[in-house]
Amino acid sequence: MCVVGVITAPTAHHEFETVISSNRIFNVNGASSVSSTTATSTASISPPHRGRSVIGKRRARSGVVMAAPAVILVLLVLGIPIFQALYYSMTDWNGLTAHWIGPSTYLHEFQNPIFWRVLLNNALLLLAVPIAVMIPMGIAYLLNERVPGWQLFRSIYFLPTAISWVVIGMVALRFFAADGVLNHLLSAFGLGFIQTDMLSDQHQALVAVALTFIWSMVGTNTIIFLTGMATLEPSLAEAAKVDGAGAWKILWHISLPQLKRFIQFATVLTLISAFTALFSLIFVMTGGGPGYGTTTLEFFVYQTAFSRGLFGTGAMLGIILFVIMAVVGLLQLRLLRTED
């Protein structure tokens, strides 16, 4: 018997059915060479679903429409002022009229030694950031262990968070002054010969600001770490204790890895505060002095624009601060990012 092939025409769904039946194939000499069984195969070919692409396009358009109000609001509230500041930073602006100078204003400021001294002050204050993170972490660990009086201590450590920066600065001013609380405490403990006036020395004044900043961040970071420790999985620590692990190994190998997100958040928050939240402290404690010993870039913007009336230069310093914060933020995202 010869090969019989039956092919049905394409249907409305563009499906093809091919049925091939064969009993025996003969060679040219009429001898039987191969015996095969009957085989039936059905193949269905479907075109890509155009409906899905249409739905995807509709969803994309809907997303753009819904995000447009927020994007427009951000551009109005942030974008326009930033571009205005960028323009005024290249002008001689007295608050009313502006005369275009050009990018040379940046080159002139980069040659100013006071500008580099101010940046150095910011860099030195960054050394306080790890301390402002590690001390609250240790406090949170002890409070989480329910040491005697932990509820009272939690309220005490939370106190700086409930006080404004201005009040903190006034308290620090009375503490570090020549006739302040620090010298009275030294005299009470028989150490009156170590009388000090930290706010009158450039280097010591910056240390006083850094110590005050660390104290002001204790409450906030302690709360962050207490929240993180409340999410720890206790079974992991219990299993480690059964295996003979001590408290240090449990803290280092079990607790800290689980607190990684909270450590990142506390570090970012503290770093941002070191750049942009010290104005009130410096204004109340030292006024940026003695000299420029405690002047940060944020405070330098205020001094230049409102004390000296150089609003164009103040705008330029604000742009520089904005760029520094953007770079620091990107570095933090890269260095502190996790694989998950």
C-alpha positions in Angstrom: 0.0 0.0 0.0 1.3 3.5 -0.8 1.7 6.4 1.6 -1.6 8.2 2.2 -1.5 11.8 3.5 -4.5 13.7 4.6 -4.1 17.5 5.2 -7.0 19.5 6.4 -7.2 23.1 5.5 -6.5 25.8 8.1 -9.4 26.5 10.4 -10.6 29.8 11.8 -8.1 29.4 14.7 -5.2 28.9 12.3 -4.7 25.3 13.5 -3.3 22.6 11.3 -3.9 18.9 11.6 -1.8 16.4 9.7 -2.6 12.8 9.8 -0.2 10.4 8.1 -0.9 6.7 8.0 1.4 4.1 6.5 1.2 0.3 6.5 4.3 -0.7 4.6 6.9 1.0 2.4 8.3 -0.9 -0.6 11.6 -0.4 -2.3 12.1 -0.1 -6.0 12.4 -3.9 -6.4 9.0 -4.4 -4.7 10.7 -6.1 -1.6 9.6 -5.2 1.9 12.4 -3.2 3.6 10.9 -1.3 6.6 7.8 -2.0 8.6 6.4 0.9 10.5 3.4 1.4 12.7 0.7 3.9 12.3 1.6 7.3 13.6 -0.7 10.2 14.3 0.6 13.7 15.2 -1.3 16.8 15.9 0.4 20.2 16.0 -1.1 23.4 17.0 0.5 26.7 16.2 -0.9 29.8 17.9 0.1 33.4 17.1 1.4 35.6 20.0 -1.4 37.0 22.1 -1.8 40.5 21.0 -4.2 41.2 23.8 -1.5 41.0 26.4 0.6 43.6 24.7 -2.4 45.9 24.5 -3.1 45.4 28.2 0.6 46.1 29.0 0.5 49.4 27.1 -2.7 50.4 28.9 -1.1 49.7 32.2 2.0 51.7 31.3 -0.2 54.6 30.3 -2.2 54.4 33.5 1.0 54.3 35.5 2.2 57.5 33.8 -1.1 59.2 34.3 -1.3 58.3 38.0 2.4 59.3 38.7 2.1 62.6 36.8 0.6 64.6 39.6 3.4 63.6 42.1 6.1 64.2 39.5 4.7 67.6 38.7 4.5 68.5 42.4 8.1 67.4 43.0 9.2 69.5 40.0 7.4 72.5 41.3 8.4 72.2 44.9 12.0 71.0 44.4 13.0 71.2 40.8 12.3 74.9 40.2 14.0 76.2 43.4 17.1 74.0 42.6 17.4 75.4 39.1 16.8 78.9 40.4 19.6 78.4 43.0 21.8 77.1 40.2 21.2 80.2 38.2 21.7 82.6 41.1 24.9 80.8 42.1 26.5 82.2 39.0 25.4 85.7 39.6 26.2 88.7 41.9 22.8 88.6 43.6 21.9 91.0 46.5 18.4 89.6 47.0 16.8 92.0 44.6 18.9 92.3 41.4 21.2 89.7 39.9 24.2 90.3 37.6 25.4 87.3 35.6 29.0 86.4 36.2 29.2 82.7 35.1 30.8 79.5 36.5 33.9 81.5 37.6 32.1 82.0 40.9 32.7 78.4 41.7 36.4 78.6 40.8 36.8 81.7 42.9 35.2 79.9 45.9 37.4 76.8 45.5 40.4 79.1 46.0 39.0 80.4 49.3 40.9 78.8 52.3 37.9 79.5 54.5 35.8 77.2 52.3 38.2 74.3 52.7 38.3 74.9 56.5 34.6 74.6 56.6 34.7 71.4 54.6 37.3 70.1 57.0 35.0 70.8 59.9 32.3 68.7 58.2 34.8 65.9 57.6 35.9 65.9 61.2 32.3 65.8 62.4 31.8 62.7 60.3 34.1 60.9 62.7 31.3 61.1 65.3 28.9 59.2 63.1 30.1 55.6 64.0 30.2 56.6 67.7 26.6 57.9 67.4 25.6 54.6 66.0 27.5 52.1 68.1 26.7 53.6 71.6 22.9 53.5 71.0 23.3 49.9 69.7 25.0 48.9 72.9 22.4 50.7 75.0 19.6 49.0 73.0 21.2 45.6 73.5 21.3 46.1 77.3 17.8 47.3 77.5 16.6 44.4 75.3 18.2 42.0 77.9 15.9 43.5 80.5 18.5 44.7 82.9 17.2 46.0 86.3 15.5 49.4 85.8 15.4 49.0 82.0 12.1 50.9 81.8 13.4 53.9 83.6 16.6 53.9 81.5 14.6 53.6 78.3 12.8 56.8 79.2 16.0 58.6 80.1 17.7 57.6 76.9 14.6 58.7 74.9 14.8 62.2 76.5 17.0 63.8 73.8 14.6 62.9 71.1 11.7 64.8 72.9 13.9 68.0 73.2 14.4 70.5 70.4 17.8 71.1 69.0 17.7 74.7 70.4 17.2 73.5 73.9 19.9 70.9 73.5 22.3 73.6 72.4 21.4 75.8 75.4 22.0 72.9 77.8 25.3 72.1 76.0 26.3 75.8 76.3 25.8 75.8 80.0 27.6 72.4 80.3 30.8 73.3 78.4 31.2 76.9 79.4 34.0 78.2 81.5 31.7 78.4 84.6 29.6 75.6 83.4 28.5 72.2 84.8 31.6 70.4 83.5 34.1 72.4 85.5 31.9 72.2 88.6 31.8 68.4 88.3 35.6 68.3 87.9 36.0 70.4 91.0 33.6 68.2 93.0 35.6 65.1 92.1 38.9 66.8 93.1 40.0 67.5 89.5 39.6 71.2 89.7 43.1 71.6 88.1 41.6 70.4 84.8 39.6 73.5 84.4 38.6 74.0 80.7 36.8 76.4 78.5 36.0 74.2 75.5 33.9 76.7 73.7 36.7 79.3 73.6 39.2 77.0 71.7 38.7 76.2 68.0 39.5 72.5 68.3 37.9 71.9 71.6 34.7 73.8 70.5 34.4 71.4 67.6 34.8 68.5 70.0 32.0 70.0 72.2 29.7 70.2 69.2 30.5 66.6 68.2 29.8 65.3 71.7 26.5 67.2 71.9 25.6 65.8 68.5 26.3 62.2 69.6 24.2 62.7 72.8 21.3 64.2 70.7 21.3 61.1 68.4 21.3 58.5 71.3 17.5 58.5 71.8 16.6 58.2 68.1 19.1 55.5 67.3 18.3 53.6 70.5 14.7 53.4 69.5 15.7 52.2 66.0 17.8 49.4 67.4 15.2 48.4 70.0 12.7 48.1 67.2 15.1 45.9 65.3 15.9 43.7 68.2 12.2 43.1 68.8 12.1 41.5 65.3 15.0 39.0 66.0 14.3 35.3 65.8 14.8 34.0 69.3 15.1 30.4 68.2 18.5 31.1 66.5 20.0 32.5 69.7 18.6 29.6 71.7 20.1 27.1 69.2 23.4 28.8 69.4 23.4 28.6 73.2 22.7 24.9 73.0 25.7 24.5 70.8 27.9 26.3 73.4 28.1 29.8 71.8 28.7 32.7 74.2 27.0 36.0 74.4 29.7 37.7 72.2 29.4 35.1 69.4 25.6 35.3 69.5 25.8 39.1 69.2 28.4 39.1 66.4 27.2 36.1 64.3 23.5 36.0 64.9 22.1 39.3 66.1 24.1 41.8 64.1 23.4 40.1 60.7 19.7 40.3 61.4 20.1 44.0 62.4 21.8 44.9 59.2 18.9 46.8 57.8 18.5 48.8 61.0 22.2 49.6 61.2 22.0 50.9 57.6 19.0 53.1 58.4 20.6 54.5 61.6 23.9 55.2 59.8 22.1 57.0 56.9 20.0 59.1 59.3 22.9 60.0 61.5 25.1 61.0 58.5 22.3 63.2 57.0 21.9 64.8 60.4 25.6 65.5 60.6 25.4 67.5 57.4 22.1 69.2 57.7 20.8 69.3 61.3 23.6 71.0 63.2 22.6 74.5 62.4 20.7 75.1 65.7 23.4 73.5 67.8 26.1 75.7 66.3 24.0 78.8 66.3 23.3 78.5 70.0 26.6 77.1 71.3 29.3 78.8 69.3 27.8 80.9 66.5 30.3 79.2 64.2 33.3 80.3 66.2 35.7 80.8 67.6 36.9 82.0 64.2 35.6 79.4 61.8 36.4 76.5 64.2 32.8 75.2 64.3 31.4 76.5 61.0 29.9 73.7 58.9 28.9 74.1 55.3 25.3 74.4 56.3 26.1 77.2 58.7 28.5 78.8 56.2 25.5 79.2 53.8 23.7 81.2 56.5 26.7 83.3 57.3 27.4 84.1 53.7 23.9 84.9 52.6 22.3 86.5 55.6 25.2 87.9 57.6 27.3 89.2 54.7 24.4 89.8 52.2 26.1 87.7 49.5 23.0 85.8 48.4 24.6 84.6 45.1 27.5 83.1 47.0 25.1 81.6 49.5 23.2 80.0 46.7 26.4 78.6 45.3 27.4 77.1 48.6 23.9 75.6 48.8 24.4 73.9 45.5 27.7 72.5 46.6 26.1 71.1 49.8 23.3 69.6 47.6 25.9 67.9 45.4 27.9 66.6 48.3 24.7 65.1 49.9 23.7 63.5 46.6 27.2 61.9 46.2 27.2 60.7 49.9 23.7 59.3 49.4 24.7 57.3 46.3 27.9 56.0 48.0 25.8 54.9 50.9 23.4 53.0 48.6 26.3 51.3 47.0 28.3 50.5 50.1 25.4 49.5 52.3 23.3 47.6 49.8 22.6 44.0 50.4 22.2 41.1 48.0 18.6 40.6 48.9 
